[in-house]
């Protein structure tokens, strides 16, 4: 496997990109990630993009197909990326790990990232802080907000915990997200 090593410049012309690391296409994790993305796109006036549902790329993640490379490029060019995963074995999924392993050192430099975890129990709420945040930081991402952690029993009404989280962190994220350069389309 060849690592994605394109160095990004100091600007990130993209808007917001949502990534779901759930191995099931169209998962509830993707739904939560999109809800977080919509909430932040509205608060921060960021253009959104189609989500990166890693389940659809799973057969190609380790081979580095053109579709996987394009997905990695979209994430690396984003100003804000929402990275969501269900909690598997007290951590993030192997699928998400394989996707992130395709990046070289500091490939996400300057990208603001928001970890999102969906777990069966509140006991796993720290999986994003303990496992996902460090790998995003290792790749150069800026992670200024706490993980948005939601349990499966909160999925029916994710709006309530999301609003509480956004009330606390949207302004912090707004200060961290880089402004687009003049003349560069988002």
C-alpha positions as a Markdown table, in Angstrom:
| # | Residue | x | y | z |
|---|---|---|---|---|
| 1 | Unk | 0.0 | 0.0 | 0.0 |
| 2 | Unk | 1.3 | 3.4 | -0.9 |
| 3 | Unk | 0.7 | 6.1 | 1.7 |
| 4 | Unk | -1.2 | 9.3 | 0.7 |
| 5 | Unk | 1.6 | 11.8 | 1.1 |
| 6 | Unk | 0.4 | 14.9 | -0.9 |
| 7 | Unk | 1.4 | 17.8 | 1.3 |
| 8 | Unk | -1.4 | 20.3 | 1.7 |
| 9 | Unk | -0.7 | 24.0 | 1.4 |
| 10 | Unk | -1.7 | 26.4 | 4.2 |
| 11 | Unk | -5.1 | 26.9 | 2.7 |
| 12 | Unk | -8.0 | 24.5 | 2.7 |
| 13 | Unk | -10.4 | 25.5 | 0.0 |
| 14 | Unk | -12.9 | 22.8 | 0.8 |
| 15 | Unk | -15.8 | 23.1 | 3.1 |
| 16 | Unk | -17.1 | 20.5 | 5.4 |
| 17 | Unk | -16.7 | 16.7 | 4.8 |
| 18 | Unk | -18.4 | 14.0 | 6.7 |
| 19 | Unk | -16.7 | 10.6 | 7.0 |
| 20 | Unk | -18.4 | 7.5 | 8.4 |
| 21 | Unk | -16.2 | 4.6 | 9.5 |
| 22 | Unk | -19.1 | 2.1 | 10.0 |
| 23 | Unk | -18.7 | -1.0 | 7.8 |
| 24 | Unk | -22.5 | -1.0 | 7.0 |
| 25 | Unk | -23.6 | 1.2 | 4.1 |
| 26 | Unk | -26.0 | 4.0 | 5.1 |
| 27 | Unk | -25.6 | 3.2 | 8.8 |
| 28 | Unk | -27.0 | 5.0 | 11.8 |
| 29 | Unk | -23.4 | 6.2 | 12.4 |
| 30 | Unk | -23.5 | 7.9 | 9.0 |
| 31 | Unk | -26.9 | 9.5 | 9.9 |
| 32 | Unk | -25.4 | 10.9 | 13.2 |
| 33 | Unk | -22.4 | 12.2 | 11.3 |
| 34 | Unk | -24.6 | 13.9 | 8.7 |
| 35 | Unk | -26.7 | 15.5 | 11.5 |
| 36 | Unk | -23.5 | 16.9 | 13.1 |
| 37 | Unk | -22.3 | 18.1 | 9.7 |
| 38 | Unk | -25.6 | 19.8 | 8.9 |
| 39 | Unk | -25.6 | 21.5 | 12.4 |
| 40 | Unk | -22.0 | 22.7 | 12.0 |
| 41 | Unk | -22.4 | 23.7 | 8.3 |
| 42 | Unk | -25.3 | 25.9 | 9.4 |
| 43 | Unk | -23.6 | 27.4 | 12.4 |
| 44 | Unk | -20.3 | 28.1 | 10.6 |
| 45 | Unk | -21.6 | 28.9 | 7.1 |
| 46 | Unk | -19.6 | 26.1 | 5.5 |
| 47 | Unk | -20.5 | 24.4 | 2.3 |
| 48 | Unk | -21.1 | 20.7 | 2.7 |
| 49 | Unk | -20.2 | 17.8 | 0.4 |
| 50 | Unk | -21.6 | 14.4 | -0.1 |
| 51 | Unk | -20.5 | 12.1 | 2.7 |
| 52 | Unk | -17.6 | 9.7 | 2.5 |
| 53 | Unk | -19.3 | 6.4 | 3.5 |
| 54 | Unk | -16.3 | 4.1 | 4.0 |
| 55 | Unk | -18.6 | 1.1 | 3.8 |
| 56 | Unk | -19.0 | 1.7 | 0.1 |
| 57 | Unk | -15.2 | 1.9 | -0.3 |
| 58 | Unk | -14.3 | -1.0 | 1.9 |
| 59 | Unk | -13.3 | -3.5 | -0.8 |
| 60 | Unk | -10.8 | -0.9 | -2.1 |
| 61 | Unk | -9.4 | 0.7 | 1.0 |
| 62 | Unk | -6.3 | -1.4 | 1.2 |
| 63 | Unk | -5.6 | -1.3 | -2.6 |
| 64 | Unk | -5.7 | 2.5 | -2.8 |
| 65 | Unk | -8.1 | 2.8 | -5.8 |
| 66 | Unk | -8.9 | 6.1 | -7.5 |
| 67 | Unk | -12.1 | 6.3 | -5.5 |
| 68 | Unk | -10.3 | 5.9 | -2.2 |
| 69 | Unk | -7.6 | 8.4 | -3.2 |
| 70 | Unk | -10.3 | 10.9 | -4.2 |
| 71 | Unk | -12.0 | 10.4 | -0.8 |
| 72 | Unk | -8.7 | 10.9 | 1.0 |
| 73 | Unk | -8.0 | 14.1 | -1.1 |
| 74 | Unk | -11.5 | 15.5 | -0.2 |
| 75 | Unk | -10.9 | 15.0 | 3.5 |
| 76 | Unk | -7.4 | 16.5 | 3.3 |
| 77 | Unk | -8.7 | 19.6 | 1.4 |
| 78 | Unk | -11.6 | 20.2 | 3.9 |
| 79 | Unk | -11.7 | 23.0 | 6.3 |
| 80 | Unk | -13.7 | 20.9 | 8.7 |
| 81 | Unk | -14.1 | 17.1 | 8.8 |
| 82 | Unk | -16.6 | 15.2 | 10.9 |
| 83 | Unk | -15.1 | 11.7 | 11.5 |
| 84 | Unk | -17.7 | 9.3 | 12.9 |
| 85 | Unk | -17.4 | 5.7 | 14.0 |
| 86 | Unk | -19.3 | 3.2 | 16.0 |
| 87 | Unk | -17.4 | 1.8 | 19.0 |
| 88 | Unk | -16.0 | -1.6 | 18.2 |
| 89 | Unk | -14.0 | -3.5 | 20.8 |
| 90 | Unk | -13.8 | -0.2 | 22.8 |
| 91 | Unk | -12.2 | 1.7 | 19.9 |
| 92 | Unk | -12.9 | 2.9 | 16.4 |
| 93 | Unk | -13.4 | 0.5 | 13.5 |
| 94 | Unk | -10.7 | -1.3 | 11.6 |
| 95 | Unk | -12.2 | 0.2 | 8.4 |
| 96 | Unk | -11.7 | 3.7 | 9.6 |
| 97 | Unk | -8.2 | 2.8 | 10.8 |
| 98 | Unk | -7.3 | 1.4 | 7.3 |
| 99 | Unk | -8.6 | 4.6 | 5.7 |
| 100 | Unk | -6.6 | 6.9 | 8.0 |
| 101 | Unk | -3.5 | 4.7 | 7.7 |
| 102 | Unk | -3.4 | 5.7 | 4.0 |
| 103 | Unk | -2.3 | 9.2 | 5.0 |
| 104 | Unk | 1.3 | 10.3 | 5.4 |
| 105 | Unk | 2.6 | 12.3 | 8.4 |
| 106 | Unk | 0.8 | 15.6 | 8.7 |
| 107 | Unk | -1.4 | 15.0 | 5.7 |
| 108 | Unk | -4.3 | 16.6 | 7.6 |
| 109 | Unk | -2.3 | 19.6 | 8.8 |
| 110 | Unk | -4.6 | 22.5 | 9.3 |
| 111 | Unk | -7.8 | 20.6 | 8.9 |
| 112 | Unk | -10.2 | 21.0 | 11.9 |
| 113 | Unk | -11.6 | 17.6 | 12.9 |
| 114 | Unk | -14.6 | 16.6 | 15.0 |
| 115 | Unk | -14.6 | 13.1 | 16.3 |
| 116 | Unk | -18.0 | 11.4 | 16.6 |
| 117 | Unk | -18.7 | 8.1 | 18.3 |
| 118 | Unk | -21.8 | 6.0 | 18.5 |
| 119 | Unk | -21.7 | 3.4 | 21.3 |
| 120 | Unk | -24.0 | 0.9 | 22.9 |
| 121 | Unk | -23.3 | 2.2 | 26.4 |
| 122 | Unk | -22.1 | 5.4 | 28.1 |
| 123 | Unk | -19.1 | 3.4 | 29.3 |
| 124 | Unk | -17.6 | 3.7 | 25.8 |
| 125 | Unk | -18.2 | 7.5 | 25.5 |
| 126 | Unk | -14.5 | 8.2 | 25.9 |
| 127 | Unk | -13.5 | 6.0 | 22.9 |
| 128 | Unk | -13.3 | 9.1 | 20.8 |
| 129 | Unk | -11.1 | 11.0 | 23.2 |
| 130 | Unk | -8.8 | 8.1 | 24.0 |
| 131 | Unk | -8.5 | 6.5 | 20.6 |
| 132 | Unk | -9.8 | 8.6 | 17.7 |
| 133 | Unk | -8.6 | 12.0 | 18.7 |
| 134 | Unk | -4.9 | 11.0 | 19.0 |
| 135 | Unk | -4.8 | 9.5 | 15.5 |
| 136 | Unk | -6.4 | 12.6 | 14.0 |
| 137 | Unk | -3.8 | 14.8 | 15.9 |
| 138 | Unk | -1.0 | 12.5 | 14.7 |
| 139 | Unk | -2.1 | 13.2 | 11.1 |
| 140 | Unk | -1.9 | 16.9 | 11.8 |
| 141 | Unk | -5.6 | 17.7 | 12.3 |
| 142 | Unk | -6.6 | 20.3 | 14.8 |
| 143 | Unk | -9.2 | 18.9 | 17.2 |
| 144 | Unk | -10.4 | 21.8 | 19.4 |
| 145 | Unk | -13.7 | 20.3 | 20.6 |
| 146 | Unk | -14.6 | 17.2 | 22.6 |
| 147 | Unk | -15.9 | 14.2 | 20.8 |
| 148 | Unk | -19.6 | 14.2 | 20.2 |
| 149 | Unk | -20.5 | 10.9 | 21.8 |
| 150 | Unk | -24.0 | 9.4 | 21.5 |
| 151 | Unk | -25.4 | 6.1 | 22.7 |
| 152 | Unk | -27.6 | 3.9 | 20.6 |
| 153 | Unk | -30.7 | 4.7 | 22.8 |
| 154 | Unk | -30.2 | 8.4 | 22.0 |
| 155 | Unk | -30.3 | 7.9 | 18.2 |
| 156 | Unk | -34.1 | 8.3 | 17.9 |
| 157 | Unk | -33.7 | 11.9 | 19.1 |
| 158 | Unk | -30.1 | 12.8 | 18.4 |
| 159 | Unk | -31.1 | 16.5 | 18.1 |
| 160 | Unk | -31.2 | 17.1 | 21.8 |
| 161 | Unk | -27.7 | 15.9 | 22.7 |
| 162 | Unk | -26.4 | 17.4 | 19.5 |
| 163 | Unk | -27.8 | 20.8 | 20.4 |
| 164 | Unk | -26.2 | 20.7 | 23.9 |
| 165 | Unk | -22.9 | 19.7 | 22.4 |
| 166 | Unk | -23.1 | 22.4 | 19.7 |
| 167 | Unk | -24.0 | 25.1 | 22.2 |
| 168 | Unk | -20.8 | 24.3 | 24.0 |
| 169 | Unk | -18.4 | 23.8 | 21.0 |
| 170 | Unk | -19.7 | 25.6 | 17.9 |
| 171 | Unk | -18.0 | 28.9 | 18.7 |
| 172 | Unk | -14.7 | 27.2 | 19.5 |
| 173 | Unk | -14.9 | 25.4 | 16.2 |
| 174 | Unk | -15.8 | 28.6 | 14.4 |
| 175 | Unk | -12.6 | 30.2 | 15.7 |
| 176 | Unk | -10.5 | 27.2 | 14.7 |
| 177 | Unk | -11.8 | 26.6 | 11.1 |
| 178 | Unk | -9.6 | 28.4 | 8.6 |
| 179 | Unk | -11.2 | 31.1 | 6.4 |
| 180 | Unk | -11.1 | 30.4 | 2.7 |
| 181 | Unk | -8.6 | 32.3 | 0.7 |
| 182 | Unk | -9.9 | 35.1 | -1.5 |
| 183 | Unk | -10.5 | 33.9 | -5.0 |
| 184 | Unk | -10.6 | 30.2 | -4.1 |
| 185 | Unk | -13.9 | 28.5 | -4.5 |
| 186 | Unk | -15.0 | 26.4 | -1.6 |
